Amino acid sequence: MTDITAHWTLALPEIWVLSMACVTLLADLFFAEKLRDIAAVLTGLTLLGAAVLTFMLMGQRGTAFAGMFIADPFANVINLFSYLAVFLVVIYSGRYLRERGLYRGEVFVLLLFALLGVMIMASGGNLLTIYLGLELLALSQYALVAMYRDSLMATEAGLKYFVLGALASGLLLYGMSLLYGLTGSLDVRDIAAGLVNVTGANLVLVFAMVFITAGIAFKLGAAPFHMWLPDVYQGAPTAITLFLASAPKLGAFALIIRLLVDGSYGVMAVWQQIFIVLAIASLVVGNVIAIAQGNIKRMLAYSTVGHVGFLALGVLAGTLNGLASALFYTVVYVLMSLAGFGMILLLTRADFEAERIDDFKGLARRKPWYAAMMLIIMFSMAGVPPTVGFYAKLAVFQAVIEAGYVWVAVIGVLLAVIGAFYYLRVIKVMYFDAPEDAAPEIARDDVAAAFMSVNSVALLILGILPGPLMAFCIYALQGVI
C-alpha cells in the first residue's frame, strides 16, 4: 500500500459521509416528490456504511495528510457514538418533522454535514483542521435551528445562536493564534513539544488557554458561557433540540482532547484552574436555575449546564481515569438527552407541543409504559442508583478526589442532591397529579417508541453493568494520555 493510499484509507469514514451527504442532496433534489423518504433512507445507509468503515479501522493508529488528520481509537469511539446519536435523532424525529412540514432533504443533509464536522474535530491533528470541523458543525447547527421558518421563536433562536456562536468561534480562533505565535506551529503535537519550555507564568500562554477554554466552554454549554443554551433549546424545533443535545457534545469533548490534552497537556496546571471555575459555576447555575423552570425544554437546558459541570470534574482531574470518566459521562449524557427529548417528541402532536412540565400530568394513567421510561430517564439524570447516571457521577467524583480536589467533589455532591429536586418533580407530576381535562390523545409512533424503550432500558442496564462501556472509554484514551 502506497503512502497516498494509506492516507485516504485512514479517512474513509469521513470521505464516505461527505460523499453520501452530496448524494443525499442530489437525490432529494431530483426524486423527493416521488420518493418522500429517500433522504431519510440515504441518511440511514450513510450511518450504517460509516459504522462499518469505522469498525474496519478500529485497531489502526496513524496520521495522514502531513499530520493534519489523526486516526486513533479515540476518534473512532467518538465517531461510533456520533453515528448512534444521529441515527436515533432520525428515528425519533420522523413524525414530528412530517407534521410540521420539515421532513425535507435539507434537514438530513445538514445533519450529515454536522456529523462530518464532529468527525473532523475528533480526528483533527492541526489547528486548521480542528477549526474547519468546528465551523462545519456550527454552520450546520445555525441553519437547523432556524429551519422552521413558520416559527418566530425558531428564527430568533437561530439568530441568537449565530451571533453568540460567532463570538465564541472568534475567541477560540484568537486563542489558537496565540498558541501558533508561541510555538510557531499549527500541528497539535508540535505545539505540545513547543510548550515544554514555556512556563505557566507566561502571559501569552495564559491568555491562549483562557480564550481556547472559553471557546470550548461555549460549545459545551458551560457556565458562564451558557447564555445561548436555554433560549436555543426552547426556541428550536424539538427534533433539532434533540440533535443539539447529542452529537455536538461529543464534538466538544473531542475539542478538549485535541486542544488541551494532545496539544497542551504539558501546561495542564494553567487550564486546570480554569476548569475548576467552569465546573463549579456550571454546577451552581445549572442545578439551581433549573428548579424554577416550568418549560421542560428549558429545564433540560439548564440540566445540560449542570451535567457539563460534572463532565468538567473529570477533565479537571487530568488523569487517564479522569478523562475516561469524562468521556463516559459525555456518552451517558448523550444517551440520556436522546431519551429525554425523544420522550417529549413522543408526546407531541401536530397541533400540540409537549413543552410544559404540566403536560406530563397523569402520564402514568394515560400511558404507563411511557411514564416508566420517563421515570428511568429522570432517575438516571438525577444520578439515582442503579441507573447509569449514578455510576457516571460516581466515576467523576472518584477521579477528582484521586487528583486531590476533595473540596470540589464535596461541592459537586451537594449540588447533585439539589439538582435531584427538579427531576423528581417531573416524576411526581406523572404519577401523583391527575391528567389535565384538555390533555390531547397521545399519537401512536411504534417505531420511535420501540427504540425509545431500548434507549431507556439501556440506561438501567448500563448502570448495573457499566464495566464494558468504561473499559471502552479507557481503551479510547490510552494512546492519547
C-alpha positions as CSV (number, residue, x, y, z in Angstrom):
1,M,0.0,0.0,0.0
2,T,1.4,3.4,-1.0
3,D,1.6,6.3,1.4
4,I,-1.0,8.2,-0.6
5,T,-3.4,5.2,-0.5
6,A,-2.8,4.8,3.3
7,H,-3.7,8.4,3.8
8,W,-7.0,8.1,2.0
9,T,-7.8,4.8,3.7
10,L,-7.5,6.3,7.2
11,A,-10.0,8.9,6.2
12,L,-12.5,6.5,4.6
13,P,-15.4,7.1,7.1
14,E,-15.1,10.9,6.6
15,I,-14.9,10.6,2.8
16,W,-18.0,8.3,2.8
17,V,-20.1,10.7,4.9
18,L,-19.1,13.6,2.7
19,S,-19.9,11.7,-0.5
20,M,-23.2,10.4,0.8
21,A,-24.2,13.9,2.0
22,C,-23.8,15.2,-1.5
23,V,-25.6,12.1,-2.9
24,T,-28.5,12.7,-0.5
25,L,-28.7,16.3,-1.5
26,L,-28.9,15.5,-5.2
27,A,-31.3,12.6,-4.7
28,D,-33.7,14.8,-2.7
29,L,-33.5,17.4,-5.5
30,F,-34.5,15.0,-8.2
31,F,-36.6,12.3,-6.5
32,A,-38.1,13.9,-3.4
33,E,-41.6,14.3,-4.9
34,K,-41.8,10.6,-5.9
35,L,-39.8,9.1,-3.0
36,R,-40.6,11.1,0.0
37,D,-38.4,9.0,2.4
38,I,-35.3,8.9,0.1
39,A,-33.3,11.4,2.2
40,A,-34.0,9.6,5.5
41,V,-33.2,6.2,3.9
42,L,-29.9,7.5,2.4
43,T,-29.0,9.0,5.8
44,G,-29.5,5.6,7.4
45,L,-27.4,4.0,4.8
46,T,-24.7,6.6,5.3
47,L,-24.6,6.0,9.0
48,L,-24.5,2.2,8.5
49,G,-21.7,2.4,6.0
50,A,-19.7,4.8,8.2
51,A,-20.1,2.5,11.1
52,V,-18.8,-0.5,9.1
53,L,-15.8,1.5,7.8
54,T,-15.0,2.7,11.3
55,F,-15.1,-0.8,12.7
56,M,-12.7,-1.9,10.0
57,L,-10.2,0.8,11.0
58,M,-10.8,0.3,14.7
59,G,-7.3,-1.0,15.6
60,Q,-5.3,1.3,13.4
61,R,-3.3,4.3,14.6
62,G,-1.6,6.8,12.4
63,T,-1.6,10.2,10.8
64,A,-2.5,11.3,7.3
65,F,-2.2,14.4,5.1
66,A,1.0,15.7,6.6
67,G,-0.2,15.2,10.2
68,M,-3.4,17.2,9.7
69,F,-5.6,14.1,10.3
70,I,-5.2,11.7,13.2
71,A,-6.6,8.1,13.1
72,D,-6.8,6.5,16.5
73,P,-9.2,4.7,18.8
74,F,-10.4,7.9,20.4
75,A,-11.6,9.3,17.1
76,N,-13.2,6.0,16.2
77,V,-15.1,5.8,19.5
78,I,-16.4,9.4,19.2
79,N,-17.4,8.7,15.6
80,L,-19.3,5.5,16.6
81,F,-21.3,7.2,19.3
82,S,-22.0,10.1,17.0
83,Y,-23.4,7.8,14.4
84,L,-25.7,6.3,17.0
85,A,-26.8,9.7,18.1
86,V,-27.7,10.9,14.6
87,F,-29.5,7.6,13.9
88,L,-31.7,8.0,17.0
89,V,-32.4,11.6,16.0
90,V,-33.7,10.5,12.6
91,I,-35.8,7.7,14.2
92,Y,-37.3,9.8,17.0
93,S,-38.0,12.9,14.9
94,G,-39.6,11.4,11.8
95,R,-43.2,12.0,12.8
96,Y,-42.5,15.4,14.3
97,L,-40.8,16.6,11.1
98,R,-43.6,15.3,8.9
99,E,-46.3,17.0,10.9
100,R,-44.6,20.4,10.7
101,G,-43.6,20.3,7.1
102,L,-39.9,19.9,7.9
103,Y,-39.5,16.4,6.6
104,R,-37.2,17.7,3.8
105,G,-33.9,16.7,2.4
106,E,-32.2,19.8,3.7
107,V,-32.6,18.7,7.3
108,F,-31.0,15.3,6.7
109,V,-28.2,16.8,4.6
110,L,-27.4,19.4,7.3
111,L,-27.4,16.6,9.9
112,L,-24.8,14.7,7.8
113,F,-22.6,17.8,7.4
114,A,-22.9,18.4,11.1
115,L,-21.9,14.8,11.8
116,L,-18.9,15.3,9.4
117,G,-17.9,18.3,11.4
118,V,-17.8,16.2,14.6
119,M,-15.8,13.6,12.8
120,I,-13.2,16.1,11.6
121,M,-12.9,17.6,15.0
122,A,-12.3,14.2,16.5
123,S,-9.5,13.4,14.0
124,G,-8.0,16.9,13.8
125,G,-4.3,16.9,14.2
126,N,-3.8,20.5,13.1
127,L,-5.4,23.7,14.3
128,L,-6.8,24.4,10.9
129,T,-8.4,21.0,10.6
130,I,-10.0,21.3,14.0
131,Y,-11.3,24.8,13.2
132,L,-12.7,23.6,9.9
133,G,-14.6,20.8,11.6
134,L,-15.8,23.2,14.3
135,E,-17.2,25.7,11.7
136,L,-18.8,22.9,9.6
137,L,-20.6,21.7,12.7
138,A,-21.6,25.2,13.8
139,L,-22.9,26.5,10.5
140,S,-25.0,23.4,10.1
141,Q,-26.4,23.9,13.6
142,Y,-27.3,27.5,12.9
143,A,-29.2,26.5,9.8
144,L,-31.0,23.7,11.5
145,V,-32.2,25.8,14.4
146,A,-33.7,28.5,12.1
147,M,-35.1,25.9,9.6
148,Y,-38.7,26.2,10.9
149,R,-39.5,29.5,9.2
150,D,-43.1,29.5,10.4
151,S,-41.9,29.8,14.0
152,L,-40.8,33.2,15.2
153,M,-39.1,31.6,18.2
154,A,-37.0,29.3,16.0
155,T,-35.9,32.2,13.9
156,E,-35.0,34.3,17.0
157,A,-33.2,31.3,18.5
158,G,-31.2,30.8,15.2
159,L,-30.2,34.4,15.2
160,K,-29.1,34.4,18.8
161,Y,-27.1,31.2,18.3
162,F,-25.4,32.6,15.2
163,V,-24.3,35.8,16.9
164,L,-23.1,34.2,20.1
165,G,-21.6,31.2,18.3
166,A,-19.6,33.6,16.0
167,L,-18.3,35.3,19.1
168,A,-17.2,32.0,20.7
169,S,-15.6,30.9,17.4
170,G,-13.6,34.2,17.4
171,L,-12.4,33.6,20.9
172,L,-11.3,30.1,20.1
173,L,-9.6,31.2,16.9
174,Y,-7.8,34.0,18.8
175,G,-6.5,31.5,21.4
176,M,-5.3,29.3,18.6
177,S,-3.4,32.2,17.0
178,L,-1.7,32.9,20.3
179,L,-0.6,29.2,20.5
180,Y,0.8,29.5,17.0
181,G,2.6,32.6,18.0
182,L,4.1,30.8,21.0
183,T,5.2,27.7,19.2
184,G,5.4,28.6,15.5
185,S,3.4,25.5,14.5
186,L,-0.2,24.6,13.8
187,D,0.3,20.9,14.4
188,V,-1.1,19.9,17.8
189,R,1.8,17.6,18.6
190,D,4.4,20.1,17.6
191,I,2.6,22.6,19.8
192,A,2.8,20.1,22.7
193,A,6.6,19.8,22.1
194,G,6.9,23.6,21.8
195,L,5.2,24.3,25.1
196,V,7.6,22.1,27.1
197,N,9.8,25.0,27.8
198,V,7.0,27.6,28.4
199,T,6.2,28.2,32.0
200,G,2.7,28.7,33.4
201,A,3.6,32.3,34.3
202,N,3.9,33.2,30.6
203,L,1.2,35.8,30.0
204,V,0.7,34.9,26.3
205,L,0.2,31.2,27.3
206,V,-2.4,32.2,30.0
207,F,-4.4,34.3,27.5
208,A,-4.2,31.5,24.9
209,M,-5.6,28.9,27.4
210,V,-8.3,31.3,28.6
211,F,-9.5,32.0,25.1
212,I,-9.4,28.4,24.0
213,T,-11.1,27.2,27.1
214,A,-13.8,29.9,26.7
215,G,-14.5,28.7,23.2
216,I,-14.8,25.1,24.3
217,A,-17.0,26.0,27.2
218,F,-19.4,27.8,24.9
219,K,-19.7,24.7,22.6
220,L,-20.3,22.5,25.7
221,G,-22.7,25.0,27.3
222,A,-20.7,25.5,30.5
223,A,-21.4,28.5,32.7
224,P,-20.8,31.4,32.4
225,F,-20.9,30.8,28.6
226,H,-24.3,29.1,28.7
227,M,-26.4,32.1,27.9
228,W,-27.4,30.8,24.5
229,L,-28.5,27.3,25.7
230,P,-31.9,27.8,27.3
231,D,-33.2,30.1,24.5
232,V,-31.9,27.9,21.7
233,Y,-33.1,24.7,23.3
234,Q,-36.6,26.1,23.8
235,G,-36.8,28.1,20.5
236,A,-35.6,25.4,18.2
237,P,-37.9,22.7,16.9
238,T,-37.8,19.8,19.4
239,A,-36.3,17.5,16.8
240,I,-33.4,19.9,16.3
241,T,-33.0,20.4,20.0
242,L,-32.7,16.6,20.2
243,F,-29.7,16.8,17.9
244,L,-28.1,19.8,19.6
245,A,-28.1,17.9,22.9
246,S,-26.4,14.8,21.5
247,A,-23.7,14.6,18.8
248,P,-22.3,18.1,19.2
249,K,-21.4,17.4,22.8
250,L,-19.2,14.6,21.6
251,G,-17.5,17.0,19.2
252,A,-17.0,19.5,22.1
253,F,-15.3,16.7,24.1
254,A,-13.1,16.0,21.2
255,L,-12.0,19.6,21.2
256,I,-10.9,19.2,24.8
257,I,-8.8,16.1,23.9
258,R,-7.2,17.5,20.8
259,L,-6.5,21.1,22.0
260,L,-6.0,20.7,25.8
261,V,-4.7,17.1,26.1
262,D,-2.9,16.4,22.8
263,G,-1.8,20.0,22.4
264,S,-1.4,21.5,25.9
265,Y,-1.1,18.7,28.4
266,G,2.4,19.9,29.4
267,V,0.8,23.2,30.7
268,M,-2.2,21.4,32.3
269,A,-1.8,23.4,35.5
270,V,-2.9,26.5,33.6
271,W,-6.2,25.1,32.1
272,Q,-7.0,23.1,35.2
273,Q,-7.5,26.3,37.2
274,I,-10.0,27.5,34.6
275,F,-11.8,24.2,34.7
276,I,-12.3,24.5,38.4
277,V,-14.2,27.7,37.8
278,L,-16.2,26.2,34.9
279,A,-17.1,23.1,36.9
280,I,-18.3,24.9,40.0
281,A,-20.1,27.7,38.0
282,S,-21.9,25.2,35.8
283,L,-23.0,23.0,38.8
284,V,-24.4,26.0,40.6
285,V,-26.1,27.7,37.7
286,G,-27.5,24.6,36.1
287,N,-28.9,22.9,39.2
288,V,-30.2,25.9,40.9
289,I,-31.9,27.8,38.0
290,A,-33.4,24.6,36.6
291,I,-35.6,24.4,39.7
292,A,-37.6,27.5,38.7
293,Q,-38.3,26.3,35.1
294,G,-41.9,25.3,34.0
295,N,-40.9,24.6,30.5
296,I,-39.3,21.1,30.3
297,K,-37.0,22.0,27.4
298,R,-35.6,25.0,29.4
299,M,-35.3,22.7,32.4
300,L,-33.4,20.2,30.4
301,A,-31.2,23.0,29.0
302,Y,-30.2,24.1,32.5
303,S,-29.8,20.5,33.4
304,T,-27.3,20.3,30.5
305,V,-25.3,23.1,32.1
306,G,-25.2,21.1,35.3
307,H,-24.2,17.9,33.5
308,V,-21.4,19.8,31.8
309,G,-20.2,20.7,35.3
310,F,-19.9,17.1,36.2
311,L,-18.1,16.3,33.0
312,A,-15.7,19.2,33.7
313,L,-14.8,17.5,37.0
314,G,-13.3,14.5,35.1
315,V,-11.4,16.8,32.8
316,L,-10.2,18.8,35.8
317,A,-8.6,15.6,37.2
318,G,-6.4,15.4,34.1
319,T,-5.5,11.7,34.6
320,L,-6.4,8.8,32.4
321,N,-9.1,7.7,34.8
322,G,-10.4,11.3,35.0
323,L,-10.6,11.8,31.2
324,A,-12.1,8.3,30.7
325,S,-14.7,9.1,33.3
326,A,-15.4,12.4,31.5
327,L,-15.8,10.6,28.2
328,F,-18.0,8.0,29.9
329,Y,-20.1,10.9,31.3
330,T,-20.4,12.5,27.9
331,V,-21.6,9.3,26.3
332,V,-24.1,8.7,29.1
333,Y,-25.3,12.3,28.9
334,V,-25.9,11.9,25.2
335,L,-27.9,8.7,25.7
336,M,-30.0,10.4,28.5
337,S,-30.6,13.5,26.4
338,L,-31.7,11.5,23.4
339,A,-34.2,9.6,25.6
340,G,-35.4,12.8,27.4
341,F,-36.0,14.9,24.3
342,G,-37.2,11.8,22.5
343,M,-39.9,11.4,25.1
344,I,-41.1,15.0,24.5
345,L,-41.3,14.1,20.8
346,L,-43.4,11.0,21.6
347,L,-46.0,13.2,23.5
348,T,-46.0,15.9,20.9
349,R,-48.7,16.1,18.2
350,A,-49.2,18.2,15.0
351,D,-51.1,20.9,16.9
352,F,-49.5,20.4,20.3
353,E,-46.0,20.8,21.7
354,A,-45.5,18.9,25.0
355,E,-43.1,21.5,26.3
356,R,-44.5,22.2,29.7
357,I,-43.8,20.0,32.7
358,D,-47.6,20.1,33.3
359,D,-48.1,18.4,30.0
360,F,-46.8,15.2,31.7
361,K,-49.5,15.3,34.4
362,G,-51.1,11.9,34.9
363,L,-48.9,10.2,32.2
364,A,-48.8,7.1,34.3
365,R,-52.6,6.7,33.9
366,R,-52.6,7.7,30.2
367,K,-49.5,5.7,29.1
368,P,-48.0,3.7,31.9
369,W,-45.0,2.4,29.8
370,Y,-44.1,6.0,28.7
371,A,-44.2,7.1,32.3
372,A,-42.0,4.2,33.3
373,M,-39.5,5.1,30.6
374,M,-39.5,8.8,31.7
375,L,-39.0,7.6,35.3
376,I,-35.8,5.7,34.3
377,I,-34.6,8.8,32.3
378,M,-35.2,11.2,35.2
379,F,-33.6,8.9,37.8
380,S,-30.6,8.5,35.5
381,M,-30.2,12.2,35.1
382,A,-30.6,12.7,38.8
383,G,-28.0,10.1,39.5
384,V,-30.2,7.6,41.4
385,P,-28.9,4.0,41.6
386,P,-29.0,1.6,39.8
387,T,-29.2,3.8,36.7
388,V,-26.1,4.6,34.7
389,G,-26.3,8.3,35.7
390,F,-25.3,7.3,39.3
391,Y,-22.2,5.4,38.1
392,A,-21.2,8.3,35.8
393,K,-21.3,10.8,38.7
394,L,-19.5,8.4,41.0
395,A,-16.8,7.9,38.4
396,V,-16.0,11.6,38.0
397,F,-16.1,12.1,41.8
398,Q,-13.6,9.3,42.3
399,A,-11.3,10.8,39.7
400,V,-11.4,14.3,41.1
401,I,-10.8,13.0,44.6
402,E,-7.8,11.0,43.4
403,A,-6.5,14.1,41.8
404,G,-6.6,15.9,45.2
405,Y,-9.6,18.2,44.7
406,V,-11.7,16.8,47.5
407,W,-13.4,20.1,48.2
408,V,-14.6,20.4,44.6
409,A,-16.1,16.9,44.9
410,V,-17.9,17.9,48.1
411,I,-19.5,20.9,46.3
412,G,-20.4,18.6,43.4
413,V,-22.2,16.1,45.7
414,L,-24.2,18.8,47.4
415,L,-25.3,20.3,44.1
416,A,-26.2,16.8,42.7
417,V,-28.6,16.4,45.7
418,I,-30.1,19.9,45.0
419,G,-30.4,19.0,41.3
420,A,-32.4,15.8,42.1
421,F,-35.3,18.0,43.1
422,Y,-36.4,19.2,39.6
423,Y,-36.0,15.7,38.2
424,L,-38.2,14.2,40.9
425,R,-40.8,16.9,40.3
426,V,-41.4,15.5,36.8
427,I,-41.9,12.0,38.3
428,K,-44.3,13.5,40.9
429,V,-46.3,15.2,38.1
430,M,-46.5,11.9,36.1
431,Y,-47.5,9.6,38.9
432,F,-49.4,11.7,41.5
433,D,-51.1,14.5,39.5
434,A,-54.4,14.0,37.7
435,P,-54.3,14.3,33.9
436,E,-55.5,17.7,32.6
437,D,-59.0,17.6,31.2
438,A,-57.9,19.1,27.9
439,A,-54.9,16.8,27.5
440,P,-54.7,15.6,23.9
441,E,-54.6,12.0,22.9
442,I,-51.0,10.7,22.6
443,A,-50.2,9.9,19.0
444,R,-49.0,6.4,18.1
445,D,-45.5,6.0,16.9
446,D,-44.5,2.4,17.2
447,V,-41.0,2.6,15.7
448,A,-39.9,5.5,17.8
449,A,-41.5,4.0,20.9
450,A,-39.6,0.7,20.3
451,F,-36.2,2.5,20.0
452,M,-37.1,4.7,23.0
453,S,-37.8,1.6,25.1
454,V,-34.3,0.2,24.2
455,N,-32.7,3.6,24.9
456,S,-34.4,3.9,28.3
457,V,-33.7,0.3,29.4
458,A,-30.1,0.7,28.3
459,L,-29.8,3.5,30.9
460,L,-30.7,0.9,33.5
461,I,-28.6,-2.0,32.1
462,L,-25.5,0.2,31.8
463,G,-26.0,1.3,35.4
464,I,-25.9,-2.4,36.5
465,L,-23.1,-3.4,34.2
466,P,-21.1,-0.2,33.5
467,G,-17.7,-2.1,33.1
468,P,-17.7,-2.7,29.4
469,L,-18.6,0.9,28.5
470,M,-16.0,2.3,30.9
471,A,-13.4,-0.1,29.5
472,F,-14.2,1.1,26.0
473,C,-13.7,4.7,27.2
474,I,-10.3,3.8,28.8
475,Y,-9.3,2.0,25.6
476,A,-10.1,5.1,23.5
477,L,-7.9,7.4,25.6
478,Q,-5.0,5.1,26.3
479,G,-3.0,6.3,23.4
480,V,-3.9,10.0,24.0
481,I,-2.5,10.4,27.5
